[in-house]
């Protein structure tokens, strides 16, 4: 698969039905269980997303898991993470 984006899977038995990031900013994040609504992160923004989630006290084992960033080539309109400096 030609992965252009990544969905951030936080909790559940599978990425398809589990909790994924819906929104993320410097202060907070929200979840969705709907794959079509999940936030998409570009490869170059993964490090920044990890930093934000670490500051928001997401467990290290989640951030370091090889299953947290689920590759996808599809990003519905309005789902791409925008880095704010």
N, CA, C and O atoms as a GROMACS GRO file, in nm:
protein
  340
    1UNK      N    1   0.085  -0.118   0.000
    1UNK     CA    2   0.000   0.000   0.000
    1UNK      C    3   0.089   0.124   0.000
    1UNK      O    4   0.193   0.128   0.066
    2UNK      N    5   0.048   0.223  -0.073
    2UNK     CA    6   0.122   0.349  -0.080
    2UNK      C    7   0.073   0.440   0.033
    2UNK      O    8  -0.018   0.520   0.013
    3UNK      N    9   0.135   0.428   0.151
    3UNK     CA   10   0.092   0.501   0.269
    3UNK      C   11   0.137   0.646   0.262
    3UNK      O   12   0.256   0.675   0.258
    4UNK      N   13   0.040   0.734   0.260
    4UNK     CA   14   0.068   0.875   0.256
    4UNK      C   15   0.037   0.939   0.391
    4UNK      O   16   0.092   1.044   0.426
    5UNK      N   17  -0.052   0.874   0.467
    5UNK     CA   18  -0.097   0.925   0.596
    5UNK      C   19  -0.100   0.812   0.698
    5UNK      O   20  -0.086   0.695   0.664
    6UNK      N   21  -0.117   0.852   0.824
    6UNK     CA   22  -0.128   0.756   0.933
    6UNK      C   23  -0.244   0.794   1.022
    6UNK      O   24  -0.264   0.912   1.053
    7UNK      N   25  -0.321   0.695   1.064
    7UNK     CA   26  -0.427   0.712   1.161
    7UNK      C   27  -0.366   0.677   1.296
    7UNK      O   28  -0.291   0.580   1.306
    8UNK      N   29  -0.397   0.753   1.400
    8UNK     CA   30  -0.340   0.730   1.532
    8UNK      C   31  -0.439   0.649   1.616
    8UNK      O   32  -0.537   0.703   1.667
    9UNK      N   33  -0.410   0.520   1.628
    9UNK     CA   34  -0.493   0.427   1.703
    9UNK      C   35  -0.445   0.425   1.847
    9UNK      O   36  -0.329   0.394   1.873
   10UNK      N   37  -0.534   0.457   1.941
   10UNK     CA   38  -0.496   0.467   2.082
   10UNK      C   39  -0.538   0.345   2.162
   10UNK      O   40  -0.459   0.296   2.244
   11UNK      N   41  -0.658   0.296   2.142
   11UNK     CA   42  -0.708   0.189   2.228
   11UNK      C   43  -0.809   0.102   2.156
   11UNK      O   44  -0.877   0.147   2.064
   12UNK      N   45  -0.819  -0.026   2.198
   12UNK     CA   46  -0.916  -0.119   2.142
   12UNK      C   47  -0.849  -0.242   2.086
   12UNK      O   48  -0.726  -0.251   2.081
   13UNK      N   49  -0.931  -0.337   2.043
   13UNK     CA   50  -0.878  -0.463   1.991
   13UNK      C   51  -0.824  -0.451   1.850
   13UNK      O   52  -0.737  -0.528   1.809
   14UNK      N   53  -0.875  -0.354   1.774
   14UNK     CA   54  -0.826  -0.332   1.638
   14UNK      C   55  -0.840  -0.185   1.603
   14UNK      O   56  -0.919  -0.113   1.663
   15UNK      N   57  -0.763  -0.142   1.507
   15UNK     CA   58  -0.770  -0.002   1.464
   15UNK      C   59  -0.907   0.028   1.402
   15UNK      O   60  -0.959   0.138   1.418
   16UNK      N   61  -0.964  -0.069   1.334
   16UNK     CA   62  -1.092  -0.046   1.266
   16UNK      C   63  -1.203  -0.011   1.365
   16UNK      O   64  -1.281   0.080   1.338
   17UNK      N   65  -1.212  -0.080   1.478
   17UNK     CA   66  -1.320  -0.056   1.572
   17UNK      C   67  -1.280   0.017   1.698
   17UNK      O   68  -1.366   0.057   1.776
   18UNK      N   69  -1.151   0.034   1.720
   18UNK     CA   70  -1.103   0.096   1.843
   18UNK      C   71  -1.104   0.248   1.838
   18UNK      O   72  -1.149   0.309   1.741
   19UNK      N   73  -1.054   0.308   1.945
   19UNK     CA   74  -1.048   0.453   1.954
   19UNK      C   75  -0.927   0.509   1.881
   19UNK      O   76  -0.813   0.466   1.901
   20UNK      N   77  -0.957   0.606   1.795
   20UNK     CA   78  -0.854   0.674   1.716
   20UNK      C   79  -0.866   0.823   1.743
   20UNK      O   80  -0.971   0.870   1.785
   21UNK      N   81  -0.758   0.897   1.718
   21UNK     CA   82  -0.765   1.041   1.737
   21UNK      C   83  -0.862   1.104   1.638
   21UNK      O   84  -0.861   1.073   1.519
   22UNK      N   85  -0.944   1.193   1.690
   22UNK     CA   86  -1.035   1.272   1.607
   22UNK      C   87  -0.979   1.413   1.593
   22UNK      O   88  -0.975   1.469   1.483
   23UNK      N   89  -0.936   1.470   1.705
   23UNK     CA   90  -0.875   1.603   1.705
   23UNK      C   91  -0.753   1.602   1.795
   23UNK      O   92  -0.742   1.520   1.887
   24UNK      N   93  -0.660   1.693   1.768
   24UNK     CA   94  -0.541   1.707   1.849
   24UNK      C   95  -0.488   1.849   1.835
   24UNK      O   96  -0.469   1.900   1.724
   25UNK      N   97  -0.463   1.912   1.949
   25UNK     CA   98  -0.396   2.042   1.950
   25UNK      C   99  -0.298   2.042   2.068
   25UNK      O  100  -0.277   1.938   2.131
   26UNK      N  101  -0.240   2.155   2.098
   26UNK     CA  102  -0.139   2.164   2.203
   26UNK      C  103  -0.195   2.135   2.342
   26UNK      O  104  -0.119   2.102   2.434
   27UNK      N  105  -0.326   2.148   2.359
   27UNK     CA  106  -0.385   2.135   2.493
   27UNK      C  107  -0.470   2.012   2.516
   27UNK      O  108  -0.488   1.971   2.630
   28UNK      N  109  -0.523   1.951   2.411
   28UNK     CA  110  -0.619   1.844   2.430
   28UNK      C  111  -0.631   1.757   2.305
   28UNK      O  112  -0.577   1.790   2.199
   29UNK      N  113  -0.702   1.647   2.320
   29UNK     CA  114  -0.732   1.560   2.207
   29UNK      C  115  -0.868   1.494   2.232
   29UNK      O  116  -0.913   1.485   2.346
   30UNK      N  117  -0.931   1.449   2.124
   30UNK     CA  118  -1.056   1.376   2.134
   30UNK      C  119  -1.045   1.250   2.050
   30UNK      O  120  -0.955   1.236   1.967
   31UNK      N  121  -1.139   1.158   2.073
   31UNK     CA  122  -1.138   1.029   2.006
   31UNK      C  123  -1.262   1.007   1.920
   31UNK      O  124  -1.365   1.073   1.939
   32UNK      N  125  -1.249   0.915   1.828
   32UNK     CA  126  -1.361   0.865   1.749
   32UNK      C  127  -1.340   0.716   1.728
   32UNK      O  128  -1.227   0.667   1.732
   33UNK      N  129  -1.448   0.644   1.707
   33UNK     CA  130  -1.438   0.503   1.670
   33UNK      C  131  -1.464   0.484   1.520
   33UNK      O  132  -1.457   0.373   1.468
   34UNK      N  133  -1.494   0.594   1.452
   34UNK     CA  134  -1.522   0.588   1.309
   34UNK      C  135  -1.395   0.611   1.227
   34UNK      O  136  -1.332   0.716   1.237
   35UNK      N  137  -1.360   0.514   1.147
   35UNK     CA  138  -1.239   0.522   1.066
   35UNK      C  139  -1.244   0.641   0.970
   35UNK      O  140  -1.141   0.705   0.946
   36UNK      N  141  -1.360   0.672   0.916
   36UNK     CA  142  -1.371   0.780   0.818
   36UNK      C  143  -1.354   0.918   0.881
   36UNK      O  144  -1.325   1.015   0.810
   37UNK      N  145  -1.371   0.930   1.014
   37UNK     CA  146  -1.356   1.057   1.083
   37UNK      C  147  -1.217   1.076   1.144
   37UNK      O  148  -1.179   1.187   1.179
   38UNK      N  149  -1.142   0.968   1.156
   38UNK     CA  150  -1.014   0.971   1.227
   38UNK      C  151  -0.915   1.068   1.164
   38UNK      O  152  -0.908   1.083   1.042
   39UNK      N  153  -0.839   1.134   1.251
   39UNK     CA  154  -0.736   1.228   1.210
   39UNK      C  155  -0.628   1.155   1.130
   39UNK      O  156  -0.589   1.043   1.164
   40UNK      N  157  -0.581   1.217   1.023
   40UNK     CA  158  -0.471   1.164   0.944
   40UNK      C  159  -0.346   1.247   0.969
   40UNK      O  160  -0.353   1.370   0.972
   41UNK      N  161  -0.233   1.180   0.986
   41UNK     CA  162  -0.106   1.246   1.014
   41UNK      C  163  -0.008   1.213   0.903
   41UNK      O  164   0.006   1.097   0.865
   42UNK      N  165   0.058   1.314   0.851
   42UNK     CA  166   0.162   1.290   0.750
   42UNK      C  167   0.286   1.235   0.821
   42UNK      O  168   0.309   1.262   0.938
   43UNK      N  169   0.365   1.157   0.746
   43UNK     CA  170   0.484   1.093   0.803
   43UNK      C  171   0.575   1.195   0.873
   43UNK      O  172   0.626   1.168   0.982
   44UNK      N  173   0.595   1.310   0.811
   44UNK     CA  174   0.686   1.410   0.869
   44UNK      C  175   0.633   1.474   0.997
   44UNK      O  176   0.708   1.542   1.066
   45UNK      N  177   0.506   1.454   1.029
   45UNK     CA  178   0.447   1.512   1.151
   45UNK      C  179   0.434   1.413   1.266
   45UNK      O  180   0.388   1.451   1.374
   46UNK      N  181   0.472   1.288   1.246
   46UNK     CA  182   0.458   1.186   1.350
   46UNK      C  183   0.533   1.227   1.477
   46UNK      O  184   0.479   1.213   1.587
   47UNK      N  185   0.654   1.275   1.466
   47UNK     CA  186   0.732   1.315   1.584
   47UNK      C  187   0.662   1.425   1.663
   47UNK      O  188   0.659   1.421   1.786
   48UNK      N  189   0.606   1.522   1.594
   48UNK     CA  190   0.534   1.632   1.660
   48UNK      C  191   0.409   1.580   1.730
   48UNK      O  192   0.380   1.621   1.843
   49UNK      N  193   0.337   1.490   1.666
   49UNK     CA  194   0.217   1.432   1.726
   49UNK      C  195   0.254   1.354   1.852
   49UNK      O  196   0.185   1.364   1.953
   50UNK      N  197   0.362   1.277   1.846
   50UNK     CA  198   0.408   1.202   1.964
   50UNK      C  199   0.441   1.297   2.079
   50UNK      O  200   0.406   1.270   2.194
   51UNK      N  201   0.508   1.409   2.050
   51UNK     CA  202   0.540   1.508   2.154
   51UNK      C  203   0.415   1.565   2.218
   51UNK      O  204   0.407   1.576   2.340
   52UNK      N  205   0.316   1.601   2.136
   52UNK     CA  206   0.190   1.655   2.189
   52UNK      C  207   0.120   1.553   2.278
   52UNK      O  208   0.072   1.587   2.387
   53UNK      N  209   0.114   1.429   2.234
   53UNK     CA  210   0.047   1.325   2.311
   53UNK      C  211   0.121   1.292   2.440
   53UNK      O  212   0.059   1.263   2.542
   54UNK      N  213   0.254   1.296   2.435
   54UNK     CA  214   0.334   1.273   2.555
   54UNK      C  215   0.306   1.381   2.660
   54UNK      O  216   0.292   1.350   2.778
   55UNK      N  217   0.298   1.506   2.617
   55UNK     CA  218   0.267   1.617   2.708
   55UNK      C  219   0.126   1.602   2.766
   55UNK      O  220   0.098   1.652   2.875
   56UNK      N  221   0.038   1.534   2.692
   56UNK     CA  222  -0.100   1.513   2.738
   56UNK      C  223  -0.114   1.380   2.813
   56UNK      O  224  -0.224   1.331   2.835
   57UNK      N  225  -0.001   1.324   2.851
   57UNK     CA  226   0.010   1.206   2.937
   57UNK      C  227  -0.046   1.077   2.877
   57UNK      O  228  -0.100   0.993   2.949
   58UNK      N  229  -0.032   1.063   2.746
   58UNK     CA  230  -0.060   0.933   2.683
   58UNK      C  231   0.056   0.841   2.718
   58UNK      O  232   0.172   0.882   2.711
   59UNK      N  233   0.026   0.718   2.755
   59UNK     CA  234   0.128   0.623   2.802
   59UNK      C  235   0.238   0.600   2.698
   59UNK      O  236   0.212   0.595   2.578
   60UNK      N  237   0.361   0.586   2.749
   60UNK     CA  238   0.476   0.559   2.662
   60UNK      C  239   0.457   0.435   2.576
   60UNK      O  240   0.496   0.434   2.459
   61UNK      N  241   0.398   0.330   2.635
   61UNK     CA  242   0.382   0.205   2.559
   61UNK      C  243   0.291   0.225   2.439
   61UNK      O  244   0.305   0.154   2.339
   62UNK      N  245   0.198   0.320   2.446
   62UNK     CA  246   0.112   0.350   2.332
   62UNK      C  247   0.193   0.423   2.225
   62UNK      O  248   0.186   0.390   2.107
   63UNK      N  249   0.270   0.523   2.268
   63UNK     CA  250   0.346   0.605   2.174
   63UNK      C  251   0.457   0.527   2.104
   63UNK      O  252   0.493   0.560   1.991
   64UNK      N  253   0.510   0.425   2.170
   64UNK     CA  254   0.620   0.349   2.112
   64UNK      C  255   0.575   0.221   2.042
   64UNK      O  256   0.657   0.151   1.983
   65UNK      N  257   0.448   0.189   2.048
   65UNK     CA  258   0.398   0.068   1.984
   65UNK      C  259   0.406   0.080   1.832
   65UNK      O  260   0.375   0.185   1.776
   66UNK      N  261   0.448  -0.026   1.764
   66UNK     CA  262   0.452  -0.023   1.618
   66UNK      C  263   0.313  -0.024   1.556
   66UNK      O  264   0.298  -0.005   1.435
   67UNK      N  265   0.210  -0.044   1.638
   67UNK     CA  266   0.072  -0.049   1.588
   67UNK      C  267  -0.005   0.081   1.608
   67UNK      O  268  -0.120   0.091   1.565
   68UNK      N  269   0.055   0.180   1.671
   68UNK     CA  270  -0.016   0.306   1.700
   68UNK      C  271  -0.043   0.386   1.574
   68UNK      O  272  -0.153   0.439   1.559
   69UNK      N  273   0.053   0.398   1.486
   69UNK     CA  274   0.037   0.476   1.364
   69UNK      C  275   0.004   0.379   1.249
   69UNK      O  276   0.091   0.310   1.196
   70UNK      N  277  -0.124   0.376   1.214
   70UNK     CA  278  -0.176   0.282   1.115
   70UNK      C  279  -0.171   0.347   0.977
   70UNK      O  280  -0.234   0.450   0.955
   71UNK      N  281  -0.096   0.288   0.883
   71UNK     CA  282  -0.083   0.349   0.750
   71UNK      C  283  -0.213   0.347   0.671
   71UNK      O  284  -0.290   0.252   0.678
   72UNK      N  285  -0.234   0.453   0.595
   72UNK     CA  286  -0.349   0.462   0.505
   72UNK      C  287  -0.312   0.554   0.389
   72UNK      O  288  -0.227   0.642   0.403
   73UNK      N  289  -0.376   0.534   0.278
   73UNK     CA  290  -0.350   0.620   0.162
   73UNK      C  291  -0.467   0.716   0.139
   73UNK      O  292  -0.463   0.799   0.048
   74UNK      N  293  -0.570   0.704   0.221
   74UNK     CA  294  -0.692   0.782   0.202
   74UNK      C  295  -0.712   0.882   0.316
   74UNK      O  296  -0.697   0.847   0.433
   75UNK      N  297  -0.744   1.005   0.281
   75UNK     CA  298  -0.771   1.109   0.381
   75UNK      C  299  -0.894   1.189   0.339
   75UNK      O  300  -0.886   1.275   0.251
   76UNK      N  301  -1.009   1.161   0.402
   76UNK     CA  302  -1.127   1.241   0.371
   76UNK      C  303  -1.103   1.388   0.401
   76UNK      O  304  -1.022   1.423   0.487
   77UNK      N  305  -1.174   1.472   0.331
   77UNK     CA  306  -1.160   1.616   0.348
   77UNK      C  307  -1.178   1.655   0.497
   77UNK      O  308  -1.272   1.611   0.563
   78UNK      N  309  -1.085   1.737   0.546
   78UNK     CA  310  -1.093   1.787   0.683
   78UNK      C  311  -1.031   1.698   0.789
   78UNK      O  312  -1.041   1.729   0.908
   79UNK      N  313  -0.966   1.588   0.749
   79UNK     CA  314  -0.910   1.496   0.849
   79UNK      C  315  -0.758   1.504   0.864
   79UNK      O  316  -0.702   1.435   0.949
   80UNK      N  317  -0.692   1.586   0.785
   80UNK     CA  318  -0.545   1.591   0.789
   80UNK      C  319  -0.498   1.684   0.901
   80UNK      O  320  -0.541   1.798   0.911
   81UNK      N  321  -0.408   1.632   0.986
   81UNK     CA  322  -0.350   1.709   1.096
   81UNK      C  323  -0.271   1.828   1.042
   81UNK      O  324  -0.191   1.815   0.949
   82UNK      N  325  -0.295   1.942   1.102
   82UNK     CA  326  -0.222   2.064   1.064
   82UNK      C  327  -0.136   2.106   1.181
   82UNK      O  328  -0.187   2.139   1.288
   83UNK      N  329  -0.006   2.105   1.160
   83UNK     CA  330   0.089   2.143   1.264
   83UNK      C  331   0.082   2.294   1.287
   83UNK      O  332   0.091   2.374   1.194
   84UNK      N  333   0.064   2.330   1.414
   84UNK     CA  334   0.059   2.472   1.452
   84UNK      C  335   0.181   2.500   1.539
   84UNK      O  336   0.200   2.437   1.644
   85UNK      N  337   0.262   2.594   1.496
   85UNK     CA  338   0.383   2.627   1.574
   85UNK      C  339   0.356   2.737   1.674
   85UNK      O  340   0.446   2.777   1.747
   0.00000   0.00000   0.00000
